[in-house]
Amino acid sequence: MHNSSNCFARPDIYPRRRNHWWRDWRNADRNRKPSILALATALTVTMALNTGCALAQSQTQNFAPTPPMGWSTWNHFHHDISDALIRAPADAMVASGMRDAGYVYVNIDGGWEGYRDEQGVLHPNANFPDMKALGDYLHSKGLKFGMYTGPGPRTCGGAPASYGYEAQDAKMFASWGVDFLKYDLCSFREIMKKESGGDVEKSDAMMKAAYEMMREDLAATGRPILFSLCQYGWGHVWTWGPEVGASMWRTSGDISDTYDRMALNGFGEAGLAKYAGQGHWNDPDFLEVGNPGMTEDEQKTHFSLWTMLAAPLIAGNDLTAMTPETKSILLNRDVIAVDQDPLGQQGERVSKEGPLEVWAKPLQGGAMAVALFNRTTGATRMTLRLKDVGWKGRAEARDLWAHADAGVVDGEAMMTVPGHGVVMLELTREKR
């Protein structure tokens, strides 16, 4: 590992890992531009040399010791957002008890952008008259302020993004009091395709460099801003996300409010547990709990699976119109505690018999969370075998959805699991 004193632009906060070649190349006259292959090679060497710096950063500034929790505008409201629409859910987060349960980020997704003026300043649209005042309002409620942009010229919705203005936008976000930035690949894919000539290695190198550039521009502001990568799991992002300063990264395409899509994103993370941990989390996308597309049992499956995955819990419903059933899911502190367990270990699938899956997640202090998922449409009897989850001896079980003791498990136990539903247990050592 390099001496950390050589890695830090601000030794108390951030590592110095700036890839000047990428910024210089992008802004250079095309007649003097070096080959993409040379640039990709340079990035590979740079990132390899800076692994020690990435580790130093994670030790110095841990933005997410447990998976981030909050709310995002996107899943329910998409681009139909405004200052007033942000304040109302923020108030609801406080009044409902969500903030006190750990949901603290209020994230504005696409739809806030207006135009970029001749000086390069990106102005919000008319629905957001004063972003600094909005940030101050959220902070006054004990909440944190999240924003959205991307490394390309345009967002996925066609609004101006940060290509060529990374440092300027980073300073602007910091001046507003932003605490979280979702950085969505979107139109940068077009640049990757054009400049790489279709070479996957070169394309991936460009993507990594673009993300590292914004991370460093955020770092240069001196404001702690959690960096969330949204690039749909391309390039095995879980293997390099920490190197570019990310606290979380998407492992899949966009979620939608259906059981099948939710299951594809969530169960598709089988095998990725080793890449997650304190300060860096796999993200199967925001929650659809509280939206109308899934049954209550399906939404419990959704929430249980995300917590077993130690995934960020970012709600995506209308917080001002929650039913008691929605609140009972989003505010289930027993289940939230599995997600937020300080051990920081992502759960993994331990057995699969057709559409029946058992997942296990080690917890601090020797306890274990176990979830039995029934992916058929009818109620089914499932068997929990302690040997499958790596548990030795007898276990006391607590049902985290029923909030009740489930008895002592000696070897194995049979349980009825609803169609598209879940039984979620916490196992602890038997008290004698």
LOKOL-307213 format. One line per 2 residues: their letters; for each residue x, y, z of N, C-alpha, C. Coordinates in steps of 0.2 Angstrom, whole numbers, plus 2048, in hexadecimal, padded with zeros to 3 digits. Example, Ala and Ser with C-alpha at 12.3 -4.5 7.8 and 13.67 -1.06 7.14 Angstrom:
# LOKOL-307213
as = 842 7E4 827 83E 7EA 827 842 7F0 827 | 840 7F5 823 844 7FB 824 840 800 827 $
//
This chain:
# LOKOL-307213
mh = 804 7FA 800 800 800 800 804 806 800 | 802 80B 7FC 806 812 7FC 805 815 803 $
ns = 80A 819 804 80A 81D 80A 804 822 809 | 7FF 822 80E 7F9 826 80D 7FB 82D 80D $
sn = 800 830 80F 802 837 80E 803 839 807 | 804 834 803 805 836 7FC 7FE 835 7F8 $
cf = 7F9 832 7FB 7F3 831 7F8 7ED 836 7F9 | 7EE 83B 7FE 7E9 83F 7FF 7EA 846 7FD $
ar = 7E4 849 7FA 7E4 850 7F8 7E3 854 7FF | 7DE 851 803 7DD 854 809 7DE 84E 80E $
pd = 7E4 84D 811 7E6 847 815 7E1 845 81A | 7DC 84A 81D 7D7 848 822 7D1 845 81F $
iy = 7D0 845 818 7CA 843 815 7CB 83F 80F | 7CE 841 80A 7CE 83D 803 7D5 83C 800 $
pr = 7D5 836 7FD 7DB 834 7F9 7DC 838 7F3 | 7E2 839 7F1 7E3 83C 7EB 7E4 837 7E5 $
rr = 7DF 836 7E1 7E0 831 7DC 7DD 834 7D5 | 7DF 83A 7D4 7DC 83D 7CE 7DF 83B 7C8 $
nh = 7DB 838 7C3 7DD 836 7BC 7DD 83C 7B7 | 7E3 840 7B8 7E3 846 7B3 7E3 844 7AC $
ww = 7E5 83F 7AA 7E5 83D 7A3 7DE 83D 7A0 | 7D9 83B 7A4 7D3 83A 7A1 7D0 841 7A0 $
rd = 7D0 846 7A5 7CE 84C 7A4 7D1 850 79E | 7D8 84F 79E 7DC 853 799 7DA 850 792 $
wr = 7D9 849 792 7D8 846 78B 7D1 849 789 | 7CC 849 78D 7C5 84B 78B 7C5 852 789 $
na = 7C9 856 78C 7C9 85E 78A 7CE 85F 785 | 7D2 85B 783 7D7 85C 77E 7D5 85D 777 $
dr = 7D9 860 773 7D8 860 76C 7D8 859 769 | 7D3 857 765 7D3 851 763 7D9 84F 75E $
nr = 7DC 853 75B 7E2 852 757 7E8 850 75C | 7E8 851 762 7ED 850 767 7EB 84A 76C $
kp = 7E5 848 76B 7E3 843 770 7E6 83C 76F | 7E9 839 775 7EC 833 774 7E7 82D 773 $
si = 7E9 827 771 7E4 822 770 7E1 820 776 | 7DB 81D 775 7D7 81A 77A 7DA 815 77E $
la = 7DE 811 77A 7E1 80B 77D 7E6 80D 782 | 7EA 813 780 7EF 815 785 7EC 818 78B $
la = 7E6 81C 78A 7E3 81E 790 7E0 819 794 | 7DD 814 791 7DA 80E 795 7E0 80B 799 $
ta = 7E6 80A 796 7EB 807 799 7EE 80B 79F | 7EE 812 79E 7F0 817 7A3 7EB 816 7A9 $
lt = 7E5 816 7A8 7E0 815 7AD 7E1 80F 7B1 | 7E2 809 7AE 7E3 803 7B1 7E9 803 7B6 $
vt = 7EE 806 7B4 7F4 807 7B8 7F3 80C 7BE | 7EF 811 7BC 7EE 816 7C2 7EA 813 7C7 $
ma = 7E5 80F 7C5 7E0 80D 7CA 7E3 807 7CE | 7E8 803 7CB 7EC 7FE 7CE 7F0 801 7D4 $
ln = 7F4 807 7D2 7F8 80A 7D6 7F4 80D 7DC | 7EE 80F 7DB 7EA 813 7E0 7E6 80E 7E5 $
tg = 7E7 808 7E4 7E3 803 7E8 7E4 805 7F0 | 7EA 806 7F1 7EC 808 7F8 7E8 80E 7FA $
ca = 7E8 813 7F6 7E4 819 7F7 7DD 818 7F9 | 7DA 814 7F4 7D3 812 7F5 7D1 80F 7FC $
la = 7D6 80B 7FE 7D5 808 805 7D6 80D 80A | 7DB 812 809 7DC 817 80E 7D5 81C 80F $
qs = 7D2 81D 809 7CC 821 809 7C7 81E 80D | 7C6 817 80C 7C0 813 80F 7C1 814 817 $
qt = 7C8 814 819 7C9 814 820 7C8 81B 823 | 7C9 820 81F 7C9 827 821 7C2 82A 821 $
qn = 7BE 829 81C 7B8 82C 81B 7B3 826 819 | 7AF 823 81E 7AA 81E 81C 7A3 821 81C $
fa = 7A1 823 816 79A 826 815 795 821 817 | 795 81B 816 790 816 817 792 810 81B $
pt = 793 811 822 795 80B 826 790 805 826 | 789 807 825 784 803 823 781 805 81D $
pp = 77C 801 81A 779 803 814 775 809 814 | 776 80E 810 772 814 810 76B 813 810 $
mg = 767 817 814 760 817 814 75D 81E 812 | 757 81E 80F 754 824 80D 74E 823 808 $
ws = 74D 828 804 747 828 800 74A 82C 7F9 | 747 82A 7F4 748 82D 7ED 742 82E 7E9 $
tw = 742 834 7E6 73C 836 7E2 73B 831 7DC | 740 82D 7DA 73F 82A 7D3 73A 825 7D2 $
nh = 739 820 7D6 735 81A 7D5 72E 81C 7D4 | 72B 821 7D8 724 823 7D8 723 829 7D4 $
fh = 727 82E 7D4 726 835 7D1 729 836 7CB | 72F 832 7CA 733 833 7C3 735 83B 7C3 $
hd = 733 83E 7BD 735 845 7BC 730 84A 7BF | 72A 848 7C2 725 84C 7C4 727 84E 7CB $
is = 72C 853 7CC 72E 854 7D2 72F 85C 7D3 | 72F 85E 7D9 730 865 7DB 732 866 7E2 $
da = 734 86C 7E4 736 86E 7EA 731 86C 7EF | 72B 86D 7EE 725 86C 7F3 725 864 7F3 $
li = 726 861 7EE 725 859 7EE 72A 856 7F2 | 730 859 7F2 736 857 7F6 734 858 7FE $
ra = 732 85E 7FF 731 860 807 72C 85B 80A | 726 85A 806 721 856 809 723 84F 80B $
pa = 726 84B 807 729 845 809 72E 845 80F | 732 84A 80F 737 84B 814 733 84C 81B $
da = 72E 850 81B 72A 851 821 727 84A 823 | 725 846 81E 722 840 81F 727 83B 822 $
mv = 72D 83B 820 732 837 822 733 838 82A | 732 83E 82C 733 840 833 72D 83E 837 $
as = 727 83F 834 721 83E 838 71F 837 838 | 721 833 833 720 82C 833 724 827 838 $
gm = 72A 82A 839 72F 827 83D 734 824 839 | 734 825 832 739 822 82E 740 825 82F $
rd = 740 82C 830 747 82E 832 74A 82B 838 | 746 82A 83D 749 827 843 74A 820 842 $
ag = 747 81D 83D 749 816 83C 74F 815 837 | 752 81B 835 758 81B 831 758 81E 82A $
yv = 752 81F 828 751 822 821 753 829 821 | 759 82B 81F 75B 832 820 75C 836 819 $
yv = 75E 832 814 75F 836 80D 758 837 80A | 758 83D 807 752 83F 803 756 841 7FC $
ni = 755 83C 7F7 758 83D 7F1 754 83F 7EB | 756 845 7E8 753 847 7E2 756 844 7DC $
dg = 752 840 7D8 755 83D 7D2 754 842 7CC | 753 83F 7C6 753 843 7C0 74C 847 7C1 $
gw = 74C 84D 7BE 747 851 7BD 748 858 7C0 | 74D 859 7C4 74F 85F 7C7 752 864 7C2 $
eg = 755 862 7BD 75A 866 7B9 756 86B 7B4 | 759 871 7B3 757 876 7AF 75B 876 7A9 $
yr = 760 87B 7A9 764 87D 7A3 76B 87F 7A6 | 770 87E 7A2 777 880 7A3 778 887 7A0 $
de = 77A 88C 7A3 77B 893 7A0 782 893 79D | 784 899 79B 78A 89A 797 790 89A 79B $
qg = 78F 89A 7A2 795 899 7A6 795 892 7A9 | 791 88E 7A6 791 887 7A8 78D 885 7AE $
vl = 78A 88A 7B1 786 888 7B7 780 885 7B5 | 77F 87F 7B9 779 87B 7B8 773 87E 7BC $
hp = 76E 880 7B9 768 883 7BD 763 87E 7BE | 760 87D 7C4 75A 879 7C5 754 87C 7C1 $
na = 74F 878 7BF 749 87B 7BC 745 87F 7C1 | 73F 881 7BE 73B 886 7C2 738 883 7C8 $
nf = 738 87C 7C8 734 879 7CE 739 879 7D4 | 73F 87B 7D3 744 87B 7D9 747 882 7D9 $
pd = 744 886 7DC 746 88D 7DC 74C 88F 7E0 | 74E 88A 7E5 754 88C 7EA 756 885 7ED $
mk = 75B 882 7E9 75D 87B 7EC 761 87C 7F2 | 764 881 7F4 768 882 7FA 762 882 800 $
al = 75D 886 7FF 758 886 804 754 87F 805 | 754 87C 800 751 875 800 755 870 804 $
gd = 75C 871 803 761 86D 807 761 86F 80E | 760 875 80F 760 878 816 75A 875 81A $
yl = 754 875 816 74E 872 819 74F 86B 81B | 752 867 816 753 860 818 757 85F 81E $
hs = 75D 863 81E 761 862 824 75E 864 82A | 75A 869 82A 756 86B 830 752 866 833 $
kg = 750 861 82F 74B 85B 831 750 855 833 | 756 856 833 75A 850 835 75B 84C 82F $
lk = 75A 84E 829 75B 84A 823 761 84C 81F | 762 848 81A 768 849 815 765 84A 80E $
fg = 769 84E 80A 767 850 804 76B 84C 7FE | 767 849 7FA 76A 845 7F4 768 848 7EE $
my = 76C 848 7E9 76B 84B 7E2 76D 846 7DD | 76C 847 7D7 76D 843 7D1 770 847 7CB $
tg = 775 843 7C8 777 846 7C1 77B 840 7BE | 77F 841 7B9 783 83C 7B6 789 83E 7B2 $
pg = 78D 83A 7B0 794 83C 7AD 793 83D 7A6 | 78D 83C 7A3 78C 83E 79C 78A 845 79A $
pr = 789 847 794 786 84D 793 77F 84E 795 | 77B 849 795 774 849 797 772 843 79C $
tc = 76D 845 7A0 76A 83F 7A4 766 83A 7A0 | 764 835 7A3 760 830 79F 759 834 79D $
gg = 757 839 7A0 751 83D 79E 753 842 799 | 759 843 797 75B 848 792 75C 84F 795 $
ap = 75D 850 79C 75F 856 79F 766 857 79F | 769 85D 7A0 770 85E 7A0 773 85A 7A6 $
as = 779 856 7A4 77C 853 7AA 783 856 7AA | 788 852 7AD 78E 855 7AF 794 855 7AB $
yg = 794 852 7A5 799 851 7A1 79D 858 79F | 7A3 858 7A1 7A7 85F 7A0 7A6 864 7A5 $
ye = 7A2 862 7AA 7A0 867 7AF 7A0 864 7B6 | 7A4 85E 7B7 7A4 85A 7BD 7A6 85F 7C3 $
aq = 7AC 862 7C2 7AE 866 7C8 7A9 86B 7CA | 7A7 86F 7C5 7A2 874 7C6 79C 872 7C9 $
da = 799 86C 7C7 793 869 7CA 794 867 7D1 | 79A 864 7D2 79B 861 7D9 79B 867 7DE $
km = 79E 86D 7DC 79E 873 7E0 797 875 7E1 | 793 875 7DC 78C 877 7DD 789 873 7E2 $
fa = 789 86C 7E1 786 868 7E6 788 869 7ED | 78F 86A 7EE 791 86B 7F4 78E 871 7F7 $
sw = 78E 876 7F3 78B 87D 7F6 784 87C 7F8 | 780 878 7F5 779 877 7F6 778 872 7FD $
gv = 77E 86F 7FF 77D 86B 805 77C 864 803 | 77D 862 7FD 77C 85B 7FB 780 856 7FF $
df = 77D 850 801 780 84B 805 781 844 801 | 77E 844 7FB 77D 83D 7F7 77D 83F 7F0 $
lk = 781 83C 7EC 780 83D 7E5 780 836 7E1 | 77A 835 7DE 779 830 7D9 77C 832 7D2 $
yd = 780 82E 7CF 784 830 7C9 782 82B 7C4 | 77D 82C 7BF 77A 828 7BB 77E 828 7B4 $
lc = 780 822 7B2 784 822 7AB 781 825 7A5 | 77B 823 7A4 776 826 79F 77A 827 798 $
sf = 77A 82D 796 77D 82F 78F 784 82E 78F | 788 82D 795 78F 82C 794 791 825 790 $
re = 78B 821 790 78C 81B 78C 78E 81C 785 | 78B 821 782 78C 823 77B 793 825 77A $
im = 796 829 77F 79D 82B 77E 7A1 825 77F | 7A0 820 784 7A4 81A 784 7A4 816 77E $
kk = 79E 815 77B 79D 811 775 7A1 814 76F | 7A1 81B 76E 7A4 81E 769 7AB 81F 76A $
es = 7AE 820 770 7B5 821 770 7B9 81B 771 | 7B5 815 773 7B9 80F 774 7B9 80B 76E $
gg = 7B4 80C 769 7B4 808 763 7B1 802 765 | 7AD 801 76A 7AA 7FB 76C 7AE 7F6 770 $
dv = 7B4 7F8 772 7B9 7F4 776 7B6 7F4 77D | 7B5 7EF 780 7B2 7EF 787 7B7 7F1 78C $
ek = 7BD 7EF 78B 7C2 7F1 790 7C3 7F9 790 | 7C3 7FB 78A 7C4 803 78A 7BE 806 78C $
sd = 7B8 804 78B 7B2 807 78D 7B2 807 795 | 7B3 801 798 7B3 801 79F 7B8 805 7A2 $
am = 7BE 806 79F 7C3 80B 7A2 7C0 812 7A2 | 7BD 814 79C 7BA 81B 79C 7B5 81B 7A1 $
mk = 7B1 816 7A2 7AB 817 7A7 7AE 818 7AE | 7B3 814 7B0 7B6 814 7B7 7B9 81B 7B8 $
aa = 7BD 81E 7B3 7C0 824 7B3 7BB 82A 7B4 | 7B5 829 7B1 7B0 82E 7B1 7AD 82E 7B8 $
ye = 7AC 829 7BB 7AA 828 7C2 7AF 82B 7C7 | 7B5 829 7C6 7BB 82B 7CA 7BB 833 7CA $
mm = 7BA 836 7C4 7BB 83D 7C3 7B6 841 7C8 | 7B0 83E 7C8 7AB 842 7CC 7AC 841 7D3 $
re = 7AE 83B 7D5 7B0 839 7DC 7B5 83E 7DF | 7BA 840 7DA 7BF 844 7DD 7BD 84B 7DD $
dl = 7B9 84D 7D8 7B6 854 7D8 7B2 855 7DE | 7AE 850 7E0 7AA 850 7E6 7AF 851 7EC $
aa = 7B4 84D 7EC 7B9 84D 7F2 7BC 854 7F2 | 7BD 857 7ED 7C1 85E 7ED 7BC 863 7F0 $
tg = 7B6 862 7F0 7B2 867 7F3 7B2 867 7FB | 7B5 862 7FE 7B6 861 805 7AF 85F 809 $
rp = 7AA 85F 805 7A4 85D 808 7A3 855 808 | 7A1 852 80D 7A0 84A 80D 79A 849 809 $
il = 79A 846 803 795 844 7FE 795 83D 7FD | 790 839 7FF 790 832 7FD 78F 831 7F5 $
fs = 793 82D 7F2 793 82C 7EB 790 825 7E9 | 78B 826 7E5 787 820 7E3 787 81F 7DC $
lc = 78A 819 7DA 78B 818 7D2 785 815 7D0 | 782 817 7CA 77C 814 7C7 77F 813 7C0 $
qy = 781 80D 7BF 783 80B 7B8 781 804 7B6 | 77C 801 7BA 778 7FB 7B8 77C 7F5 7B9 $
gw = 782 7F5 7BD 786 7EF 7BE 78B 7EE 7B8 | 78C 7F3 7B4 790 7F2 7AE 798 7F1 7B1 $
gh = 79B 7ED 7AD 7A3 7EC 7AE 7A4 7E9 7B5 | 79F 7E5 7B8 7A1 7E2 7BF 7A2 7E8 7C4 $
vw = 79E 7ED 7C4 7A0 7F3 7C8 7A1 7F1 7D0 | 79E 7EB 7D2 7A0 7E9 7D9 7A7 7E8 7DA $
tw = 7AB 7E7 7D5 7B2 7E5 7D6 7B6 7EC 7D6 | 7B4 7F1 7D4 7B8 7F7 7D4 7B4 7FD 7D7 $
gp = 7AE 7FD 7D9 7AA 802 7DC 7AE 806 7E1 | 7B1 802 7E6 7B5 806 7EB 7BB 80A 7E9 $
ev = 7BE 807 7E3 7C4 80B 7E1 7C2 812 7DE | 7BC 813 7DC 7BA 81A 7DA 7B6 81D 7DF $
ga = 7B7 81B 7E5 7B4 81F 7EB 7AC 81E 7EC | 7A9 819 7E9 7A2 818 7EA 7A0 815 7F0 $
sm = 79B 817 7F3 798 813 7F9 793 80E 7F7 | 790 80F 7F1 78B 80A 7EF 78B 80A 7E7 $
wr = 789 805 7E4 789 804 7DD 783 7FF 7DB | 780 801 7D5 77B 7FD 7D3 77D 7F7 7D0 $
ts = 77A 7F1 7D1 77C 7EB 7CF 777 7E8 7CA | 773 7EC 7C7 76E 7EA 7C3 76B 7EF 7BF $
gd = 766 7EE 7BA 762 7F3 7B7 75D 7F6 7BC | 759 7FA 7B9 754 7FE 7BD 74F 7F9 7C0 $
is = 74D 7FA 7C6 747 7F6 7C9 741 7F9 7C6 | 73B 7F5 7C6 735 7F7 7C5 730 7F4 7CA $
dt = 72A 7F6 7CA 725 7F5 7CF 722 7EE 7CE | 725 7E9 7CD 723 7E2 7CB 727 7DD 7CF $
yd = 724 7D7 7D1 727 7D2 7D5 72D 7CF 7D0 | 72C 7CE 7CA 731 7CB 7C6 737 7CF 7C5 $
rm = 736 7D6 7C4 73C 7DA 7C3 740 7DB 7CA | 73C 7DC 7CF 73F 7DC 7D6 743 7D6 7D7 $
al = 740 7D0 7D6 744 7CA 7D7 74A 7C9 7D3 | 74A 7CC 7CD 74F 7CB 7C8 755 7CF 7CB $
ng = 754 7D5 7CE 759 7DA 7D0 75C 7D7 7D7 | 757 7D5 7DB 759 7D2 7E2 75C 7CC 7E2 $
fg = 759 7C7 7E0 75C 7C0 7E0 762 7BF 7DB | 762 7C4 7D6 768 7C4 7D2 76F 7C6 7D5 $
ea = 76E 7C8 7DB 775 7CA 7DF 778 7C4 7E2 | 775 7BE 7E1 778 7B8 7E4 780 7B8 7E1 $
gl = 784 7B7 7E6 78B 7B6 7E4 78F 7BD 7E5 | 78C 7C2 7E7 78F 7C9 7E7 791 7CB 7EE $
ak = 78F 7C7 7F3 790 7C9 7FA 797 7CB 7FC | 79C 7C8 7F9 7A3 7C9 7FB 7A5 7D0 7F9 $
ya = 7A1 7D3 7F4 7A3 7DA 7F2 7A0 7E0 7F6 | 79C 7DE 7FB 799 7E3 7FF 79C 7E3 806 $
gq = 79B 7E8 80A 79D 7E9 810 79D 7F0 813 | 79F 7F1 819 79F 7F8 81C 7A2 7FD 817 $
gh = 79D 802 815 7A0 808 811 79F 806 80A | 79D 800 807 79C 7FF 800 797 7F9 7FF $
wn = 792 7FB 7FC 78C 7F7 7FC 789 7F6 7F4 | 787 7EF 7F3 784 7EE 7ED 77D 7F1 7ED $
dp = 77A 7F3 7E8 774 7F7 7E8 770 7F4 7E2 | 76A 7F0 7E4 766 7ED 7DF 760 7F2 7DD $
df = 761 7F8 7DF 75C 7FE 7DD 758 800 7E3 | 754 805 7E2 750 808 7E7 74A 803 7E8 $
le = 746 804 7EE 741 800 7F0 73A 802 7ED | 736 7FD 7EB 72F 7FE 7E8 72A 7FD 7EE $
vg = 72C 7FC 7F4 727 7FB 7F9 722 801 7FA | 71C 800 7FA 717 805 7FA 714 808 7F4 $
np = 717 805 7EE 714 806 7E8 710 801 7E6 | 70B 801 7E1 705 7FD 7E1 707 7F6 7DD $
gm = 70D 7F5 7DA 70E 7F0 7D6 70F 7E9 7D9 | 710 7E8 7DF 711 7E2 7E3 70C 7E1 7E9 $
te = 70B 7DB 7EA 707 7D9 7F0 70B 7DA 7F6 | 707 7DA 7FC 70B 7DB 802 710 7D6 803 $
de = 70F 7CF 802 714 7CA 803 71A 7CB 7FE | 718 7CE 7F8 71E 7CF 7F3 722 7D5 7F6 $
qk = 71F 7DA 7F9 723 7E0 7FB 727 7DD 802 | 724 7D9 806 728 7D6 80B 72E 7D2 809 $
th = 72D 7CF 803 733 7CB 800 738 7D0 7FE | 736 7D5 7FA 73A 7DB 7F8 73E 7DE 7FE $
fs = 73B 7E0 803 73E 7E3 808 743 7DE 80C | 741 7D8 80D 745 7D3 810 74B 7D2 80C $
lw = 74A 7D1 806 750 7CF 801 755 7D5 801 | 753 7DB 801 757 7E1 801 75B 7E1 808 $
tm = 758 7DF 80D 75B 7E0 813 760 7DA 814 | 75F 7D4 811 763 7CE 811 769 7D0 80D $
la = 768 7D4 808 76E 7D6 803 772 7DC 806 | 770 7DE 80C 774 7E4 80F 773 7EA 80A $
ap = 76E 7EA 806 76D 7EF 801 76B 7F6 804 | 76D 7FC 801 76A 802 803 762 802 803 $
li = 75F 804 808 758 805 808 755 80C 806 | 754 80D 800 752 813 7FE 74B 812 7FB $
ag = 746 815 7FF 73F 814 7FE 73D 818 7F7 | 738 816 7F4 736 819 7ED 72F 81A 7EC $
nd = 72B 81A 7F2 724 81B 7F2 722 822 7F4 | 71B 823 7F4 719 82A 7F6 718 82A 7FE $
lt = 71D 82D 801 71D 82D 808 717 830 80B | 714 835 808 70E 839 80B 708 835 80A $
am = 708 82F 807 702 82B 807 703 824 808 | 706 822 80E 708 81B 80F 702 818 813 $
tp = 701 812 811 6FC 80E 814 6FF 80B 81B | 6FB 808 81F 6FE 805 825 703 7FF 823 $
et = 701 7FB 81E 705 7F6 81C 70B 7F8 819 | 70C 7FD 816 712 800 813 716 802 819 $
ks = 714 806 81E 717 808 824 71A 802 827 | 716 7FC 828 718 7F7 82C 71E 7F3 829 $
il = 71F 7F4 822 724 7F1 81F 72A 7F5 81F | 72A 7FC 81D 730 800 81D 732 802 824 $
ln = 72E 801 829 730 803 830 731 7FD 834 | 732 7F7 831 733 7F1 835 73A 7F1 838 $
rd = 73B 7F3 83E 742 7F4 840 745 7EE 841 | 742 7E8 842 745 7E2 843 749 7E0 83C $
vi = 745 7E1 837 748 7E0 830 74D 7E5 82E | 74C 7EB 830 751 7F0 82E 757 7EF 832 $
av = 757 7EC 838 75D 7EB 83C 761 7E6 838 | 75E 7E1 834 762 7DC 830 766 7E0 82B $
dq = 763 7E5 828 767 7E9 823 76C 7ED 826 | 76B 7F0 82B 76F 7F5 82E 774 7F1 833 $
dp = 775 7EB 834 779 7E7 838 780 7EA 838 | 783 7EB 83D 78A 7EE 83D 78F 7EA 83A $
lg = 78E 7E3 83A 793 7DF 837 794 7E0 830 | 78F 7E3 82C 790 7E5 825 791 7DF 820 $
qq = 78E 7DA 822 78F 7D4 81D 789 7D3 819 | 789 7D2 813 784 7D1 80E 782 7CA 80F $
ge = 77B 7C8 80F 779 7C1 80F 77A 7BE 808 | 779 7B7 808 77A 7B3 802 775 7AE 802 $
rv = 774 7AB 7FC 770 7A6 7FB 773 79F 7FD | 770 79B 802 774 795 804 770 78F 802 $
sk = 76A 78F 7FF 767 78A 7FC 762 78C 7F7 | 761 788 7F2 75C 789 7ED 759 783 7EA $
eg = 753 782 7EB 74F 77C 7E8 74A 77F 7E4 | 74B 77F 7DD 747 782 7D9 745 789 7DA $
pl = 73F 78B 7DB 73D 792 7DD 73D 793 7E5 | 740 78F 7E9 740 790 7F0 748 791 7F2 $
ev = 749 797 7F5 74F 799 7F7 750 79B 7FE | 756 799 801 757 79B 808 75E 79F 808 $
wa = 75D 7A5 80B 763 7A9 80B 765 7AA 813 | 76B 7AB 814 76E 7AC 81B 772 7B2 81B $
kp = 772 7B6 820 776 7BC 821 779 7BC 828 | 77F 7BB 829 782 7BC 830 781 7C3 833 $
lq = 780 7C3 83A 77F 7C9 83D 784 7CA 843 | 785 7D0 845 78A 7D1 84A 788 7CD 851 $
gg = 78D 7CB 854 78C 7C7 85A 78A 7C0 859 | 78B 7BD 853 78A 7B6 852 782 7B4 850 $
am = 77E 7B9 850 777 7B7 84E 777 7B7 846 | 771 7B5 843 771 7B4 83C 76A 7B5 83A $
av = 769 7B9 834 763 7BA 831 762 7B5 82C | 75C 7B2 82B 75A 7AD 826 754 7AF 823 $
al = 753 7AE 81C 74D 7B0 819 74C 7AA 814 | 745 7A7 815 743 7A2 810 73E 7A5 80B $
fn = 740 7A5 805 73D 7A9 7FF 739 7A3 7FB | 733 7A4 7FA 72F 7A0 7F6 72D 7A4 7F0 $
rt = 730 7A2 7EA 72F 7A5 7E4 72A 7A2 7E0 | 726 79E 7E2 720 79B 7DF 71A 7A0 7E1 $
tg = 714 79F 7DE 70E 7A3 7DF 70A 7A1 7E4 | 70B 79A 7E7 707 798 7EC 70B 796 7F2 $
at = 707 796 7F8 70A 795 7FE 70E 78E 7FE | 714 78D 801 718 787 800 71B 786 807 $
rm = 71C 780 809 720 77E 80F 727 77E 80D | 72B 781 811 733 781 810 736 77F 816 $
tl = 73C 77C 815 740 779 81A 746 77D 81C | 747 780 822 74D 783 824 752 77E 827 $
rl = 757 77D 824 75C 778 827 762 77C 829 | 763 77C 830 769 780 833 76F 77E 830 $
kd = 771 778 82D 777 777 82A 778 77B 824 | 773 77C 820 773 780 81A 775 787 81B $
vg = 774 78A 821 775 791 822 77C 791 827 | 77F 78C 828 785 78C 82C 785 78C 833 $
wk = 77F 78A 836 77D 78B 83D 77F 784 840 | 782 784 846 784 77E 849 780 77F 850 $
gr = 77D 779 852 779 779 858 772 77B 857 | 76E 77C 85C 767 77E 85C 767 786 85C $
ae = 761 788 859 761 78F 858 75A 792 85B | 75A 797 85E 753 79B 860 752 79F 85A $
ar = 74B 79F 857 749 7A2 851 744 7A8 853 | 745 7AE 850 740 7B3 851 73D 7B5 84A $
dl = 737 7B5 849 734 7B7 843 734 7BE 842 | 737 7C1 83D 738 7C9 83D 732 7CC 83A $
wa = 72E 7C9 837 728 7CC 834 722 7CB 839 | 722 7C5 83D 71D 7C4 842 71F 7C8 848 $
ha = 725 7CA 849 727 7CC 84F 726 7C8 855 | 727 7C1 854 726 7BC 859 72B 7B7 859 $
da = 72C 7B4 85F 730 7AE 85F 72E 7A8 85B | 732 7A5 857 730 79F 853 733 799 855 $
gv = 735 798 85C 737 792 85F 73E 791 85E | 740 78B 860 747 788 85F 747 784 859 $
vd = 74C 785 855 74E 780 84F 753 77C 851 | 752 775 851 757 770 852 758 76C 84C $
ge = 75D 76E 848 75E 76B 842 75B 76E 83C | 754 76D 83C 750 770 836 749 772 839 $
am = 746 776 835 73F 777 836 73B 779 830 | 734 777 830 730 778 82A 72C 77E 82B $
mt = 72B 782 826 727 788 827 723 789 820 | 71D 78C 821 719 78E 81B 71B 795 819 $
vp = 71C 796 813 71E 79C 810 719 79E 80B | 716 7A4 80B 711 7A6 806 714 7A7 7FF $
gh = 70F 7A6 7FA 711 7A7 7F3 715 7AE 7F2 | 71B 7AE 7EF 71F 7B4 7EE 720 7B7 7F5 $
gv = 720 7B3 7FA 721 7B6 801 728 7B4 804 | 728 7B5 80A 72F 7B4 80E 72D 7B3 815 $
vm = 731 7AF 818 732 7AE 820 739 7B0 821 | 739 7B5 826 740 7B8 827 741 7B7 82F $
le = 746 7B4 831 748 7B2 838 74F 7B5 83A | 74F 7B6 840 756 7B7 843 757 7B1 848 $
lt = 75D 7AE 847 75F 7A9 84B 764 7AB 850 | 763 7A9 856 768 7AA 85B 769 7A4 85F $
re = 76F 7A4 863 770 79E 867 76B 79D 86C | 769 796 86D 764 795 872 766 796 879 $
kr = 762 79A 87D 763 79B 884 761 796 888 | 766 794 88C 765 78E 891 764 790 898 $
//
